[in-house]
Amino acid sequence: MPSRHELTVQQLYQTCDPGELGCASSSELPDLESSLGQERALGALRFGIGIRHEGYNLYVMGSPGLGKHAIVRQLLGQQASRATPPSDWCYVNNFRTPHKPCVLRLPAGTGCELDANLRALVRSLLSALPAAFDSNDYRNAMQGLKDKFKAREEQLFGEVESRARAAGIVLLRTPAGFTLAPIKDGEVLDSEGFDKLSDAEKQQINEHTEQMRQVLRQALQQIATASREHDLQVEQFNEAVTRATVEHQFTELEARYSDLAEVTAFLAEVKRDIVEKGLELFGSAPAEKLLDRQRLTPFNRYFVNVLVDHGSSTDAPLVYEDYPSYQNLLGRIEHQAQMGTLYTDFTLIKGGALHRANGGYLLLDVRKLLGTPFAWEALKRALQGRELRIQSLEQILSLASTISLEPDPIPLDVKVVLIGDRLLYYLLTQYDPEFALLFKVEADFAEDLPRSTDNTRLYGRLIATLQRREQLRPLEVAAVARLIEQAARTAADAEKLSLNMQDLLDLLHEADYWAGEQQQASIRRADVERAIDERLHRADQIRERMLEAALRDLRHIETEGSRVAQINGLAIMQLGANAFGHPARISATARLGDGKLIDIEREVELGGALHSKGVLILSAYLASRFGGRQPLSFAATLVFEQSYGGVEGDSASAAELCVLQSALASLPLRQDLAITGSVDQHGRLQVIGGVNEKIEGFFDLCAARGLTGKQGVIIPQGNIKHLMLHREVLAAVADGRFHVYAVEHAEQAMALLTGLAAERVSDAVQQRLDELSALRQRYAHPQPDSPAGGSAAP
């Protein structure tokens, strides 16, 4: 006769009626225009994107596979399309302080245009300036200045020579300069001739020579002054020629940018510098070499380093940085090696993701961001200061002493959206006080949605939308229904549907593949079933090895008969994305003692905190249930047999409570039943996770050994709504070869495991505890006729 706790097939699997979908295939279902089940997250995203106040950046959280990236990109793209493109950002040379480049903010598309115009200007001047200085007019003008200076020089020297001859002195020009010599009778006196003169003549000649030396010195000074005036006139004339040539070249450029004050000021600096440099710079080398973009050249000073160009944009930028390192976020200053030395200039300043996203939106994966050194602190510093300051890490950490730059900071106006999991959000909120000030909006994506009739139809439309978007074969309505059932299984709740879009999309791809293998035009239910089975088979080797170990009695798990102080608990193992259940033998011992319960797993530090908590709770239940009249007088041990790894979770506490009672009262427990569930201090069974996998794990072992019709699993009553069991289990239950029981209290579980009424089980346990208590009292207070320290039979 079936137990009142036994579940029917209908309770073990909630089917999806294809008739609810109202179609024959997915091609008849309209597209789903909005994101299913994410109303809360979408509302937060719209609020966070729309509000423009400081600190309202977003943190988007949820498990992987929920489609967060796609949804956020879609919403940000819609908002960005309604905005105008932001400004171009450029760096130009600071002619007065070269190591501090100046920043230019220009209308979208103006930066590259300005740089191209300046390059064309320089290229034009490279030919125009040499041509101006090579013209006949220039030569004639220069020759005129030269002739004027020569005439003045000859005039001065002529006057000196005339006065010298009148004084009997001749002015001689030598390679070393000018010298004065006496003459007599028209002949220059040498030293011998001079010695033959009288003393009066010698004195007169010396006086005249000294006077002429003063005259010559004055003449030379006048010639030097005239030379300087000549050089100045040449310089001024060259500058005038250069200025006239440059002015002519700049006329159109200045007119084009006359409404941009910053550009006008920069062009004035460029023009002033070009006029100063003249042929010194523009006649030194061929244009092809000097205008090479890959080299540091003297002409770089006149160009524009376009850090961000929005010339081809029609809306605000939306940037996703896949590798958010410090340099990829905030930019960098590059160097070039020349003659063994590293050099740099403003043209080697490179922008980062924040520069490209400035005026728009920046999307980052928070785990990648936190995993790169210095990036998180740099991002916070930029958001707090609302400016982008490019500094190399070597400069910040004082690791290098190469020539570097200090570019002007760029004002920052960006909305940053971080995407990550909930744990990182809560950790950042707890341990980083600046995080809550900068990311004030959290968008929490839902993991599932209620499985109502309306939501089932919407989910069918979602499947159809994904099928058409991925250009897959249409699905028959039965295949759509099977995918919806699998979504409930993925959600681990028969009353929910998983919103893991990646898992659903992968399953669609795999089902389409198997349909293609059969050369079908559409995806059938059998193709979905095969995709599910093949996915499990690919990841099933470890489960099969553990099952094989139990079948070969390497792991001692009994599935028939009864045993005292031994029970089959159910555990779950998570390996990557695959989880599977398996039975675990739990044993207990009980003897006379002082009420101490030893959890061997905890003693050897293999039991986790939650498992230890479950053991303490069940011991509290025992003390409350059976220790009301007197102290408990037993000592007991609990252990997971053949467990060589950690044990965590409290889902085995129901099994441990039952096996402990079996050990106390010497009550045999059915080995063809396995149990899972946690207990509270009043003995009520509480829901646990992985119930489907745990039931299937015990079923697989029983089926491999041969189903007897008595085997089954006991689960908490609250887990009924989570059941979405595999079809083999359903078939066995339908045929009466396997059973699933749901109970509310540990006493009901003991009744199923022992075959006795709950009252008889409790009485047996109480009776044994009373006996142990009497024995303890007897040993504590021995009778007078008994020898001290003697023993008594129990």
Secondary structure as UniProt FT lines:
FT   TURN            4..5
FT   HELIX           9..12
FT   HELIX           18..21
FT   HELIX           26..28
FT   TURN            36..37
FT   HELIX           39..50
FT   TURN            54..55
FT   STRAND          58..61
FT   TURN            64..65
FT   HELIX           68..81
FT   STRAND          88..92
FT   TURN            98..99
FT   STRAND          102..106
FT   TURN            108..109
FT   HELIX           110..133
FT   HELIX           136..166
FT   TURN            167..168
FT   STRAND          169..174
FT   TURN            175..176
FT   STRAND          177..184
FT   TURN            185..186
FT   STRAND          187..188
FT   HELIX           191..195
FT   HELIX           199..256
FT   TURN            257..259
FT   HELIX           261..277
FT   HELIX           279..282
FT   HELIX           287..290
FT   TURN            293..294
FT   HELIX           298..302
FT   STRAND          304..308
FT   TURN            311..312
FT   STRAND          318..320
FT   HELIX           326..330
FT   STRAND          332..333
FT   STRAND          336..338
FT   TURN            339..340
FT   STRAND          341..343
FT   HELIX           346..348
FT   STRAND          349..350
FT   HELIX           353..357
FT   TURN            358..359
FT   STRAND          361..365
FT   HELIX           366..370
FT   TURN            373..374
FT   HELIX           375..385
FT   STRAND          387..388
FT   HELIX           393..396
FT   TURN            397..398
FT   STRAND          410..411
FT   STRAND          415..420
FT   HELIX           422..431
FT   TURN            433..434
FT   HELIX           435..438
FT   STRAND          441..444
FT   STRAND          448..450
FT   HELIX           453..469
FT   TURN            470..471
FT   STRAND          475..476
FT   HELIX           477..490
FT   TURN            491..492
FT   TURN            494..495
FT   STRAND          496..498
FT   HELIX           501..517
FT   TURN            518..519
FT   HELIX           525..538
FT   HELIX           541..551
FT   TURN            552..553
FT   STRAND          562..564
FT   STRAND          566..575
FT   TURN            576..577
FT   STRAND          578..592
FT   STRAND          597..599
FT   HELIX           600..603
FT   TURN            604..605
FT   HELIX           609..626
FT   STRAND          634..640
FT   TURN            641..642
FT   TURN            651..652
FT   HELIX           653..665
FT   STRAND          668..670
FT   TURN            671..672
FT   STRAND          673..675
FT   STRAND          678..679
FT   TURN            681..682
FT   STRAND          684..686
FT   HELIX           691..705
FT   STRAND          712..716
FT   HELIX           717..722
FT   HELIX           727..734
FT   TURN            735..736
FT   STRAND          739..743
FT   HELIX           746..754
FT   HELIX           758..780
FT   TURN            784..785
FT   TURN            788..789
//
